[in-house]
Amino acid sequence: MPSPKRIRGLGKPRPKAKRTRRQRPYPTASFEETLELGEAIQKYASGEKVRRLTLLEKMNKSPTSSSTMILIVNSTKYGITRGSYAAEWLELTELGTKATNPDAHPREKLQARFTLAIDGVKVFKALYDGYKGKKIPTHEVLRDFVADAKLSIEDFDESIDLFIVNAKFLGLLRMVAGSQLLITVEQALDELSHDGQRALADANSPSGNGEAKPGPTDWRSICFYITPIGADGSEHRKHSDLFLNSIVEPALKDLGLNVVRADKIGAPGIITSQILEHILKAKLVIADLSFQNPNVFYELAVRHASQLPIVHIIRKCDTVPFDVNPFRLLTSTQPTSTRWSRSWKQYVPKLLPLPGTPSRTQHRLRTPLLYSVQGSEYPCPGATASS
């Protein structure tokens, strides 16, 4: 086959540019998520150097999966551990040991965690130094600040979100007069008494963290968060807390909704009845299908039967169950990604009744349950929830 003629003046054809993976100068997951690796070394190896494959087997993680590789890389970037995802051994750094040691003094632990999560990452340190002792401005102002810092950051939003989540995890963000105040680490350390408990309570802090406010319930302002909760310190609890703090509450702040989780219902009574009441009466329900928890799917079905607004979310690594697969789910491997925030702002308001709507019966949703029973001899009329 004859070679194609070269067009005069154009010279040799240019080789195709190779695609290169973008390298971020900061970790790509929150510090709280990444602590999992260091805490596992403490749990299974008593904080000592351990073979990578042995540790991952104990953690029930695949050594070749992308999520495991990302976890190890982020742990190295934060300075929690030493050893790559291909190394034979993994070990804690000196600061990593202090940050994960369950017997360490809380002041020492907080200082180590601050050094790793904020002070040791250039963009996070720049944001902290620029706004410590001040109220956190709008996202647009923070983007300009990062751009002016000239830190070779491509994704401003991601780095800002990670900084906010890390600062909140360390207890450095306080609500004051409706705005978030970034306190100094010195103040946070001073507020730790010698026995390691917080000496000062933040009187201006809202209920937050999925807690129900006392007094009569205004269901028009409630978003109920259905999620696998688990025991304190469990993988389910860490996941639920992380999604609650970094996704659900921030996304719903502008909508004026107070997020309530089952374990934070403060009123006395039978917990099962209270959960069902929140499922059937809340203005919005967020259902986290991660881990495929049976209780979550039971509560999900109750909400589907009511035909009231609901949002499904799930980790990208989880399999979407067949019966809900045809319906929209928000999925992510990065709970701090701004793509979530944008999706919520576009999607959630479309689900909610318009202001002044006299009855929720005028805003019924077509849910999987209703599609399944449509035309059958067992119609599901939907529960009636008072506004």
C-alpha positions in Angstrom: 0.0 0.0 0.0 1.6 3.3 -1.1 2.4 5.8 1.7 0.3 9.0 1.8 1.9 12.0 0.1 3.4 14.6 2.4 2.0 18.0 1.9 4.7 20.5 1.1 5.4 23.0 3.8 3.8 21.0 6.6 6.9 18.9 7.5 6.7 15.7 9.3 3.4 14.8 11.0 3.4 15.5 14.7 3.2 12.5 17.1 0.2 12.3 19.2 0.6 13.8 22.7 0.6 11.2 25.4 -2.1 11.4 28.0 -0.7 12.0 31.5 -2.4 11.6 34.8 -2.8 14.9 36.7 -0.8 15.0 39.9 -2.3 17.0 42.7 0.1 18.7 45.2 -2.3 17.7 48.0 -4.1 14.5 49.2 -7.3 13.7 47.4 -9.3 12.6 50.4 -10.1 14.0 53.8 -7.7 13.5 56.7 -10.4 11.6 58.6 -10.9 9.1 55.8 -7.1 8.6 55.4 -6.6 8.0 59.1 -8.0 4.5 58.5 -4.7 3.2 57.4 -2.8 4.5 60.4 -5.4 3.4 62.8 -5.3 -0.1 61.3 -1.6 -0.3 61.9 -2.3 0.6 65.5 -5.0 -2.0 65.8 -3.4 -4.9 64.0 0.3 -4.3 64.5 0.3 -2.3 67.8 1.7 0.7 65.9 4.8 -1.2 64.6 6.1 -1.8 61.1 3.9 -4.3 59.2 3.9 -6.1 55.9 1.6 -4.3 53.5 -0.2 -7.5 52.3 -0.8 -8.7 55.9 -2.3 -5.4 56.9 -4.5 -5.1 53.9 -5.8 -8.7 54.5 -6.7 -7.8 58.1 -8.5 -4.6 56.7 -10.3 -6.8 54.2 -9.0 -4.7 51.3 -7.7 -5.7 47.9 -4.0 -4.8 47.5 -4.6 -4.2 43.8 -7.8 -2.1 44.0 -7.6 1.6 43.0 -9.3 2.6 46.3 -6.5 0.8 48.3 -3.8 2.4 46.3 -5.4 5.9 46.7 -5.6 5.3 50.5 -1.9 4.5 50.8 -0.9 7.4 48.5 -3.0 9.9 50.5 -1.6 8.5 53.8 1.9 9.1 52.5 1.0 12.6 51.3 -0.4 13.5 54.7 2.7 12.1 56.4 0.7 9.5 58.4 2.6 6.5 57.0 5.7 5.6 55.1 5.7 3.1 52.2 4.1 3.1 48.8 1.3 0.9 47.5 3.9 -1.4 46.1 6.2 -1.5 49.1 6.7 -4.7 51.2 6.3 -2.8 54.5 4.2 0.0 55.8 4.9 1.9 59.0 3.7 4.9 60.9 5.7 8.2 61.0 6.5 9.8 64.3 3.6 12.2 63.9 1.4 9.4 62.5 2.0 7.4 65.6 0.9 10.4 67.8 -2.1 11.1 65.6 -3.5 7.5 65.8 -2.3 6.2 69.2 -5.5 5.6 71.2 -3.5 6.1 74.4 -1.9 9.4 73.4 -2.9 12.6 75.4 -5.7 14.4 73.5 -3.6 17.6 73.3 -0.6 15.8 71.8 -3.0 13.9 69.4 -4.7 17.1 68.3 -1.4 18.9 67.7 -0.1 16.0 65.6 -3.3 15.8 63.6 -3.2 19.5 62.9 0.4 19.3 61.7 -0.4 16.5 59.4 -3.9 17.6 58.2 -3.4 21.3 57.8 0.2 22.6 58.5 1.9 19.9 56.3 -0.1 20.6 53.2 0.8 23.9 51.4 -2.6 24.9 50.2 -4.3 24.0 53.5 -1.6 25.9 55.5 -2.1 28.9 53.2 -5.8 28.9 53.8 -5.4 28.4 57.6 -2.8 31.2 57.9 -4.9 33.5 55.8 -8.2 33.1 57.7 -7.3 31.9 61.3 -9.3 33.9 63.8 -11.6 35.1 61.0 -14.9 34.1 59.5 -14.8 31.9 56.5 -15.8 33.9 53.4 -17.8 32.7 50.4 -16.4 30.0 48.2 -15.7 32.5 45.4 -13.5 34.6 47.7 -11.6 31.4 48.8 -11.0 30.5 45.2 -9.5 33.9 44.5 -7.3 33.5 47.6 -6.0 30.1 46.4 -5.4 31.5 42.9 -3.4 34.5 44.3 -1.3 32.2 46.4 0.2 30.7 43.2 0.5 27.2 44.5 0.0 25.4 41.1 -3.5 24.2 42.1 -5.7 23.2 39.2 -8.9 22.3 41.1 -9.4 25.1 43.5 -12.8 23.8 44.6 -11.5 20.4 45.6 -8.6 21.8 47.7 -10.9 24.3 49.4 -13.5 21.6 50.3 -10.8 19.3 51.7 -9.5 22.1 53.8 -12.9 22.9 55.2 -13.6 19.2 56.0 -10.2 18.8 57.7 -10.7 21.9 59.8 -14.1 20.8 60.9 -12.8 17.3 61.8 -10.1 19.0 64.0 -12.7 21.2 65.7 -11.4 24.4 64.3 -14.7 25.6 62.7 -17.2 27.2 65.0 -20.6 28.7 64.1 -20.8 32.4 65.3 -23.8 34.5 64.3 -24.6 32.2 61.4 -21.1 32.2 60.0 -18.2 29.8 60.3 -15.3 31.1 62.4 -11.9 29.4 61.9 -10.3 29.4 65.4 -6.6 28.9 65.9 -5.1 25.5 66.9 -3.8 27.2 70.0 -7.3 28.0 71.1 -8.5 24.5 70.4 -5.6 23.2 72.5 -6.3 25.6 75.3 -9.9 24.3 75.4 -8.7 20.8 76.1 -8.5 20.3 79.9 -5.9 18.1 81.5 -8.3 15.1 81.4 -8.6 15.5 77.7 -12.2 16.7 77.5 -13.4 20.0 76.0 -13.4 22.5 78.8 -15.4 25.2 77.0 -18.7 24.6 75.1 -19.5 26.5 72.0 -22.6 28.3 73.1 -23.2 29.6 69.6 -23.1 26.2 68.0 -26.4 25.1 66.4 -27.8 21.6 67.0 -25.9 20.4 63.8 -24.3 16.9 63.4 -27.7 15.3 62.7 -29.3 16.3 66.0 -33.0 17.1 66.3 -33.8 20.4 68.0 -35.9 20.2 71.2 -39.5 21.5 71.2 -42.4 21.0 68.8 -41.2 19.6 65.4 -41.7 21.8 62.3 -41.7 19.1 59.7 -41.3 21.7 56.9 -37.8 22.3 58.1 -36.7 18.7 58.6 -34.6 16.5 56.4 -34.3 13.0 57.8 -31.1 11.2 57.0 -31.5 7.4 56.5 -28.1 5.8 56.8 -26.2 2.8 58.2 -25.0 4.1 61.6 -23.2 1.3 63.3 -21.3 1.4 66.6 -19.0 4.1 67.7 -15.7 3.9 65.8 -17.1 1.4 63.2 -16.6 1.8 59.5 -20.3 2.5 59.1 -20.3 5.2 61.7 -17.2 6.9 60.3 -18.8 6.8 56.8 -22.1 8.2 58.1 -20.5 11.0 60.0 -18.3 11.9 57.1 -21.2 12.0 54.6 -23.3 13.9 57.1 -20.7 16.6 57.8 -19.2 17.0 54.4 -22.1 16.4 52.0 -25.6 16.4 53.5 -25.5 19.3 56.0 -23.5 21.7 53.8 -25.6 21.0 50.7 -28.9 21.6 52.5 -27.8 24.7 54.4 -29.1 27.1 51.8 -32.4 25.3 51.7 -33.1 26.0 55.4 -33.4 22.3 56.3 -32.3 20.9 59.6 -30.8 17.4 59.1 -31.8 14.7 61.6 -30.3 11.2 62.0 -32.0 8.5 63.9 -29.5 8.3 66.7 -29.8 12.0 67.3 -33.6 12.2 67.9 -33.6 13.8 71.3 -37.3 13.5 72.3 -38.3 10.7 74.6 -40.4 7.8 73.1 -40.2 4.6 71.2 -37.3 4.9 68.7 -38.9 2.8 66.0 -42.1 4.9 66.1 -40.1 8.1 66.0 -38.0 6.9 63.0 -41.2 6.1 61.1 -42.7 9.4 62.0 -39.7 11.2 60.6 -39.7 9.1 57.5 -43.4 9.9 56.8 -43.5 13.6 57.8 -40.1 15.1 57.0 -40.0 17.5 54.1 -37.1 15.6 52.5 -35.4 12.3 53.1 -31.8 11.4 52.2 -31.3 7.7 51.9 -27.6 6.4 51.9 -27.6 3.0 50.3 -23.9 2.4 51.0 -23.1 -1.0 52.5 -26.6 -2.3 51.5 -27.8 -2.1 55.1 -31.2 -4.0 55.6 -32.6 -1.3 57.9 -31.9 1.4 55.4 -33.9 -0.5 52.7 -36.8 -1.1 55.0 -37.0 2.6 55.8 -36.4 3.5 52.1 -39.5 1.4 51.2 -41.6 3.2 53.7 -40.6 6.6 52.2 -41.2 5.3 48.7 -44.7 4.3 49.7 -45.4 7.8 50.9 -44.4 9.3 47.5 -42.7 12.2 49.2 -39.4 13.7 48.1 -36.3 11.5 48.6 -32.7 11.5 47.4 -30.7 8.3 47.0 -26.9 8.4 47.5 -24.3 5.7 47.5 -20.6 5.1 47.4 -19.3 4.3 43.9 -17.7 1.1 45.1 -21.1 -0.3 46.2 -23.4 -2.3 43.9 -26.7 -0.5 43.2 -29.6 -2.9 44.0 -31.7 -4.0 41.0 -35.1 -2.5 42.2 -33.7 1.0 42.6 -31.2 0.9 39.8 -33.4 2.6 37.2 -33.8 5.7 39.4 -31.3 8.5 39.9 -28.6 8.0 42.5 -25.8 10.4 43.5 -22.6 8.4 43.6 -19.1 9.4 44.5 -15.7 8.1 45.7 -14.9 11.6 47.0 -17.3 12.8 49.7 -15.7 16.2 49.5 -16.1 16.7 45.8 -17.7 20.0 44.7 -19.5 18.0 42.0 -21.8 16.7 44.8 -22.6 20.2 46.0 -23.5 21.4 42.5 -25.6 18.3 41.8 -27.6 18.8 45.1 -28.2 22.5 44.3 -29.6 21.6 40.9 -31.4 18.4 41.9 -32.9 18.7 45.4 -34.9 21.9 44.9 -36.8 20.2 42.0 -38.0 17.6 44.5 -39.4 19.9 47.1 -42.9 21.5 47.0 -43.0 25.1 45.9 -43.4 27.7 48.6 -47.1 28.2 49.4 -48.1 24.7 48.2 -51.1 23.9 50.5 -50.6 20.1 50.5 -47.9 17.6 49.9 -50.4 15.5 48.0 -49.9 17.9 45.1 -46.2 17.1 45.0 -46.2 13.2 44.9 -43.3 11.5 43.4 -43.2 8.4 41.2 -41.1 6.0 43.2 -40.0 2.4 42.4 -42.7 1.0 44.7 -45.4 2.9 42.9 -44.1 1.9 39.5 -44.1 -1.7 40.6 -47.7 -1.8 41.9 -49.2 0.4 39.2 -52.2 -1.4 37.6 -52.1 -4.2 40.1 -54.9 -5.3 42.3 -52.9 -3.9 45.3 -52.6 -0.2 44.7 -50.5 1.8 47.0 -52.2 5.1 47.7 -49.3 6.7 49.6 -49.2 7.9 53.1 -50.6 11.3 54.0 -48.1 13.5 55.8 -49.1 16.7 57.4 -47.1 19.8 56.6 
